[in-house]
Amino acid sequence: MAYTKKDLEKIKNSLASQKKDWIKVGMSTCGIAAGSDKVYQAFIEEVKKRKLDIQVKQCGCQGMCYAEPCVEVHLQGLPDVIYGHVDKEGVIKILDKHVLNKVMVKDSIYDLRTKR
């Protein structure tokens, strides 16, 4: 299959965006029932207010309904971390400690994932 220049540009942009730092908020039904919609909105507002260079995304179920709202944080140089039972106060902690100071919020970690 031959790729067009436009196809190659899309692939390049997709790979580049994967290398950026990001935060994913679980927005499955169980997550929303537990308040993940409010957590997602709090991340959007705080990231914008602080002018942080990090993407805030939504994702589906990660299989940890008991820990919702779940938030996964990906920062270059650190393992990916899934935090559970995140509320608005947790949003501030994650941004202040993990994102800005590169220190994981140990009392909220539900899973660590090694880099792919």
mmCIF file of the C-alpha atoms, coordinates in Angstrom:
data_MODEL
# 
_entry.id   MODEL 
# 
loop_
_atom_site.group_PDB 
_atom_site.id 
_atom_site.type_symbol 
_atom_site.label_atom_id 
_atom_site.label_alt_id 
_atom_site.label_comp_id 
_atom_site.label_asym_id 
_atom_site.label_entity_id 
_atom_site.label_seq_id 
_atom_site.pdbx_PDB_ins_code 
_atom_site.Cartn_x 
_atom_site.Cartn_y 
_atom_site.Cartn_z 
_atom_site.occupancy 
_atom_site.B_iso_or_equiv 
_atom_site.pdbx_formal_charge 
_atom_site.auth_seq_id 
_atom_site.auth_comp_id 
_atom_site.auth_asym_id 
_atom_site.auth_atom_id 
_atom_site.pdbx_PDB_model_num 
ATOM 1   C CA . MET A 1 1   ? 0.000   0.000  0.000  1.00 0.00 ? 1   MET A CA 1 
ATOM 2   C CA . ALA A 1 2   ? 1.345   3.406  -0.942 1.00 0.00 ? 2   ALA A CA 1 
ATOM 3   C CA . TYR A 1 3   ? 0.923   6.252  1.506  1.00 0.00 ? 3   TYR A CA 1 
ATOM 4   C CA . THR A 1 4   ? 0.270   9.818  0.461  1.00 0.00 ? 4   THR A CA 1 
ATOM 5   C CA . LYS A 1 5   ? 2.181   12.717 1.931  1.00 0.00 ? 5   LYS A CA 1 
ATOM 6   C CA . LYS A 1 6   ? -0.965  13.592 3.919  1.00 0.00 ? 6   LYS A CA 1 
ATOM 7   C CA . ASP A 1 7   ? -1.129  10.016 5.339  1.00 0.00 ? 7   ASP A CA 1 
ATOM 8   C CA . LEU A 1 8   ? 2.508   10.173 6.435  1.00 0.00 ? 8   LEU A CA 1 
ATOM 9   C CA . GLU A 1 9   ? 1.956   13.563 8.066  1.00 0.00 ? 9   GLU A CA 1 
ATOM 10  C CA . LYS A 1 10  ? -0.999  12.154 10.054 1.00 0.00 ? 10  LYS A CA 1 
ATOM 11  C CA . ILE A 1 11  ? 1.108   9.211  11.229 1.00 0.00 ? 11  ILE A CA 1 
ATOM 12  C CA . LYS A 1 12  ? 3.958   11.531 12.207 1.00 0.00 ? 12  LYS A CA 1 
ATOM 13  C CA . ASN A 1 13  ? 1.602   13.817 14.173 1.00 0.00 ? 13  ASN A CA 1 
ATOM 14  C CA . SER A 1 14  ? 0.008   10.826 15.879 1.00 0.00 ? 14  SER A CA 1 
ATOM 15  C CA . LEU A 1 15  ? 3.382   9.470  16.999 1.00 0.00 ? 15  LEU A CA 1 
ATOM 16  C CA . ALA A 1 16  ? 4.486   12.909 18.188 1.00 0.00 ? 16  ALA A CA 1 
ATOM 17  C CA . SER A 1 17  ? 1.337   13.334 20.288 1.00 0.00 ? 17  SER A CA 1 
ATOM 18  C CA . GLN A 1 18  ? 1.969   9.964  21.964 1.00 0.00 ? 18  GLN A CA 1 
ATOM 19  C CA . LYS A 1 19  ? 5.269   11.281 23.311 1.00 0.00 ? 19  LYS A CA 1 
ATOM 20  C CA . LYS A 1 20  ? 3.648   14.237 25.023 1.00 0.00 ? 20  LYS A CA 1 
ATOM 21  C CA . ASP A 1 21  ? 2.648   14.161 28.665 1.00 0.00 ? 21  ASP A CA 1 
ATOM 22  C CA . TRP A 1 22  ? -1.011  13.383 29.263 1.00 0.00 ? 22  TRP A CA 1 
ATOM 23  C CA . ILE A 1 23  ? -3.683  12.711 31.844 1.00 0.00 ? 23  ILE A CA 1 
ATOM 24  C CA . LYS A 1 24  ? -6.556  10.325 31.109 1.00 0.00 ? 24  LYS A CA 1 
ATOM 25  C CA . VAL A 1 25  ? -9.743  10.337 33.132 1.00 0.00 ? 25  VAL A CA 1 
ATOM 26  C CA . GLY A 1 26  ? -11.902 7.199  33.028 1.00 0.00 ? 26  GLY A CA 1 
ATOM 27  C CA . MET A 1 27  ? -15.278 8.203  31.649 1.00 0.00 ? 27  MET A CA 1 
ATOM 28  C CA . SER A 1 28  ? -17.069 4.850  31.553 1.00 0.00 ? 28  SER A CA 1 
ATOM 29  C CA . THR A 1 29  ? -20.513 4.547  33.093 1.00 0.00 ? 29  THR A CA 1 
ATOM 30  C CA . CYS A 1 30  ? -19.130 3.465  36.452 1.00 0.00 ? 30  CYS A CA 1 
ATOM 31  C CA . GLY A 1 31  ? -16.625 6.340  36.383 1.00 0.00 ? 31  GLY A CA 1 
ATOM 32  C CA . ILE A 1 32  ? -19.271 8.928  35.602 1.00 0.00 ? 32  ILE A CA 1 
ATOM 33  C CA . ALA A 1 33  ? -21.517 7.504  38.332 1.00 0.00 ? 33  ALA A CA 1 
ATOM 34  C CA . ALA A 1 34  ? -18.601 7.971  40.759 1.00 0.00 ? 34  ALA A CA 1 
ATOM 35  C CA . GLY A 1 35  ? -17.975 11.572 39.659 1.00 0.00 ? 35  GLY A CA 1 
ATOM 36  C CA . SER A 1 36  ? -15.329 11.316 36.932 1.00 0.00 ? 36  SER A CA 1 
ATOM 37  C CA . ASP A 1 37  ? -17.130 13.952 34.861 1.00 0.00 ? 37  ASP A CA 1 
ATOM 38  C CA . LYS A 1 38  ? -16.465 16.473 37.646 1.00 0.00 ? 38  LYS A CA 1 
ATOM 39  C CA . VAL A 1 39  ? -12.846 15.278 37.969 1.00 0.00 ? 39  VAL A CA 1 
ATOM 40  C CA . TYR A 1 40  ? -12.322 15.617 34.206 1.00 0.00 ? 40  TYR A CA 1 
ATOM 41  C CA . GLN A 1 41  ? -13.723 19.147 34.249 1.00 0.00 ? 41  GLN A CA 1 
ATOM 42  C CA . ALA A 1 42  ? -11.525 20.069 37.233 1.00 0.00 ? 42  ALA A CA 1 
ATOM 43  C CA . PHE A 1 43  ? -8.421  18.859 35.353 1.00 0.00 ? 43  PHE A CA 1 
ATOM 44  C CA . ILE A 1 44  ? -9.417  20.854 32.249 1.00 0.00 ? 44  ILE A CA 1 
ATOM 45  C CA . GLU A 1 45  ? -9.942  24.030 34.303 1.00 0.00 ? 45  GLU A CA 1 
ATOM 46  C CA . GLU A 1 46  ? -6.773  23.686 36.408 1.00 0.00 ? 46  GLU A CA 1 
ATOM 47  C CA . VAL A 1 47  ? -4.521  22.828 33.451 1.00 0.00 ? 47  VAL A CA 1 
ATOM 48  C CA . LYS A 1 48  ? -5.880  25.812 31.536 1.00 0.00 ? 48  LYS A CA 1 
ATOM 49  C CA . LYS A 1 49  ? -5.612  28.136 34.555 1.00 0.00 ? 49  LYS A CA 1 
ATOM 50  C CA . ARG A 1 50  ? -2.012  27.060 35.238 1.00 0.00 ? 50  ARG A CA 1 
ATOM 51  C CA . LYS A 1 51  ? -1.093  27.072 31.516 1.00 0.00 ? 51  LYS A CA 1 
ATOM 52  C CA . LEU A 1 52  ? 0.390   23.578 31.772 1.00 0.00 ? 52  LEU A CA 1 
ATOM 53  C CA . ASP A 1 53  ? 1.669   21.768 28.689 1.00 0.00 ? 53  ASP A CA 1 
ATOM 54  C CA . ILE A 1 54  ? -0.171  18.499 29.266 1.00 0.00 ? 54  ILE A CA 1 
ATOM 55  C CA . GLN A 1 55  ? -3.107  16.942 27.436 1.00 0.00 ? 55  GLN A CA 1 
ATOM 56  C CA . VAL A 1 56  ? -6.229  15.977 29.376 1.00 0.00 ? 56  VAL A CA 1 
ATOM 57  C CA . LYS A 1 57  ? -8.076  13.111 27.702 1.00 0.00 ? 57  LYS A CA 1 
ATOM 58  C CA . GLN A 1 58  ? -11.001 10.817 28.348 1.00 0.00 ? 58  GLN A CA 1 
ATOM 59  C CA . CYS A 1 59  ? -10.794 7.031  28.242 1.00 0.00 ? 59  CYS A CA 1 
ATOM 60  C CA . GLY A 1 60  ? -13.108 4.098  28.829 1.00 0.00 ? 60  GLY A CA 1 
ATOM 61  C CA . CYS A 1 61  ? -13.171 1.413  31.481 1.00 0.00 ? 61  CYS A CA 1 
ATOM 62  C CA . GLN A 1 62  ? -9.853  0.178  32.848 1.00 0.00 ? 62  GLN A CA 1 
ATOM 63  C CA . GLY A 1 63  ? -11.434 -2.656 34.810 1.00 0.00 ? 63  GLY A CA 1 
ATOM 64  C CA . MET A 1 64  ? -11.119 -1.026 38.216 1.00 0.00 ? 64  MET A CA 1 
ATOM 65  C CA . CYS A 1 65  ? -14.707 0.009  38.848 1.00 0.00 ? 65  CYS A CA 1 
ATOM 66  C CA . TYR A 1 66  ? -14.107 -0.280 42.601 1.00 0.00 ? 66  TYR A CA 1 
ATOM 67  C CA . ALA A 1 67  ? -11.547 2.556  42.399 1.00 0.00 ? 67  ALA A CA 1 
ATOM 68  C CA . GLU A 1 68  ? -13.446 5.055  40.243 1.00 0.00 ? 68  GLU A CA 1 
ATOM 69  C CA . PRO A 1 69  ? -12.911 7.854  39.444 1.00 0.00 ? 69  PRO A CA 1 
ATOM 70  C CA . CYS A 1 70  ? -9.613  6.592  37.984 1.00 0.00 ? 70  CYS A CA 1 
ATOM 71  C CA . VAL A 1 71  ? -6.975  8.859  36.476 1.00 0.00 ? 71  VAL A CA 1 
ATOM 72  C CA . GLU A 1 72  ? -3.905  7.733  34.538 1.00 0.00 ? 72  GLU A CA 1 
ATOM 73  C CA . VAL A 1 73  ? -0.896  10.071 34.366 1.00 0.00 ? 73  VAL A CA 1 
ATOM 74  C CA . HIS A 1 74  ? 1.843   9.735  31.750 1.00 0.00 ? 74  HIS A CA 1 
ATOM 75  C CA . LEU A 1 75  ? 4.957   11.880 32.179 1.00 0.00 ? 75  LEU A CA 1 
ATOM 76  C CA . GLN A 1 76  ? 8.209   11.401 30.291 1.00 0.00 ? 76  GLN A CA 1 
ATOM 77  C CA . GLY A 1 77  ? 10.817  9.757  32.507 1.00 0.00 ? 77  GLY A CA 1 
ATOM 78  C CA . LEU A 1 78  ? 8.350   8.335  35.054 1.00 0.00 ? 78  LEU A CA 1 
ATOM 79  C CA . PRO A 1 79  ? 6.236   5.167  35.117 1.00 0.00 ? 79  PRO A CA 1 
ATOM 80  C CA . ASP A 1 80  ? 2.611   5.621  34.093 1.00 0.00 ? 80  ASP A CA 1 
ATOM 81  C CA . VAL A 1 81  ? 0.475   5.802  37.226 1.00 0.00 ? 81  VAL A CA 1 
ATOM 82  C CA . ILE A 1 82  ? -3.204  5.049  37.748 1.00 0.00 ? 82  ILE A CA 1 
ATOM 83  C CA . TYR A 1 83  ? -4.723  6.910  40.669 1.00 0.00 ? 83  TYR A CA 1 
ATOM 84  C CA . GLY A 1 84  ? -8.025  5.810  42.176 1.00 0.00 ? 84  GLY A CA 1 
ATOM 85  C CA . HIS A 1 85  ? -10.827 7.526  44.072 1.00 0.00 ? 85  HIS A CA 1 
ATOM 86  C CA . VAL A 1 86  ? -9.746  10.893 42.661 1.00 0.00 ? 86  VAL A CA 1 
ATOM 87  C CA . ASP A 1 87  ? -11.822 13.902 43.649 1.00 0.00 ? 87  ASP A CA 1 
ATOM 88  C CA . LYS A 1 88  ? -11.311 17.645 43.111 1.00 0.00 ? 88  LYS A CA 1 
ATOM 89  C CA . GLU A 1 89  ? -8.771  17.765 45.959 1.00 0.00 ? 89  GLU A CA 1 
ATOM 90  C CA . GLY A 1 90  ? -6.953  14.852 44.318 1.00 0.00 ? 90  GLY A CA 1 
ATOM 91  C CA . VAL A 1 91  ? -6.799  16.795 41.059 1.00 0.00 ? 91  VAL A CA 1 
ATOM 92  C CA . ILE A 1 92  ? -4.866  19.570 42.823 1.00 0.00 ? 92  ILE A CA 1 
ATOM 93  C CA . LYS A 1 93  ? -2.545  17.047 44.531 1.00 0.00 ? 93  LYS A CA 1 
ATOM 94  C CA . ILE A 1 94  ? -1.821  15.246 41.254 1.00 0.00 ? 94  ILE A CA 1 
ATOM 95  C CA . LEU A 1 95  ? -1.063  18.478 39.429 1.00 0.00 ? 95  LEU A CA 1 
ATOM 96  C CA . ASP A 1 96  ? 1.023   19.991 42.256 1.00 0.00 ? 96  ASP A CA 1 
ATOM 97  C CA . LYS A 1 97  ? 2.994   16.896 43.244 1.00 0.00 ? 97  LYS A CA 1 
ATOM 98  C CA . HIS A 1 98  ? 3.102   14.568 40.258 1.00 0.00 ? 98  HIS A CA 1 
ATOM 99  C CA . VAL A 1 99  ? 2.912   16.861 37.235 1.00 0.00 ? 99  VAL A CA 1 
ATOM 100 C CA . LEU A 1 100 ? 4.820   19.878 38.536 1.00 0.00 ? 100 LEU A CA 1 
ATOM 101 C CA . ASN A 1 101 ? 7.255   18.261 41.002 1.00 0.00 ? 101 ASN A CA 1 
ATOM 102 C CA . LYS A 1 102 ? 7.573   14.751 39.475 1.00 0.00 ? 102 LYS A CA 1 
ATOM 103 C CA . VAL A 1 103 ? 6.690   13.081 42.802 1.00 0.00 ? 103 VAL A CA 1 
ATOM 104 C CA . MET A 1 104 ? 3.948   10.437 42.757 1.00 0.00 ? 104 MET A CA 1 
ATOM 105 C CA . VAL A 1 105 ? 1.004   10.814 45.158 1.00 0.00 ? 105 VAL A CA 1 
ATOM 106 C CA . LYS A 1 106 ? 1.629   7.527  46.970 1.00 0.00 ? 106 LYS A CA 1 
ATOM 107 C CA . ASP A 1 107 ? -1.577  7.387  49.011 1.00 0.00 ? 107 ASP A CA 1 
ATOM 108 C CA . SER A 1 108 ? -3.720  7.351  45.835 1.00 0.00 ? 108 SER A CA 1 
ATOM 109 C CA . ILE A 1 109 ? -1.811  4.943  43.543 1.00 0.00 ? 109 ILE A CA 1 
ATOM 110 C CA . TYR A 1 110 ? -3.737  1.904  42.345 1.00 0.00 ? 110 TYR A CA 1 
ATOM 111 C CA . ASP A 1 111 ? -1.384  0.723  39.593 1.00 0.00 ? 111 ASP A CA 1 
ATOM 112 C CA . LEU A 1 112 ? 2.058   1.486  38.157 1.00 0.00 ? 112 LEU A CA 1 
ATOM 113 C CA . ARG A 1 113 ? 2.824   0.691  34.541 1.00 0.00 ? 113 ARG A CA 1 
ATOM 114 C CA . THR A 1 114 ? 6.302   0.464  33.127 1.00 0.00 ? 114 THR A CA 1 
ATOM 115 C CA . LYS A 1 115 ? 7.041   2.360  29.940 1.00 0.00 ? 115 LYS A CA 1 
ATOM 116 C CA . ARG A 1 116 ? 6.101   0.677  26.694 1.00 0.00 ? 116 ARG A CA 1 
# 
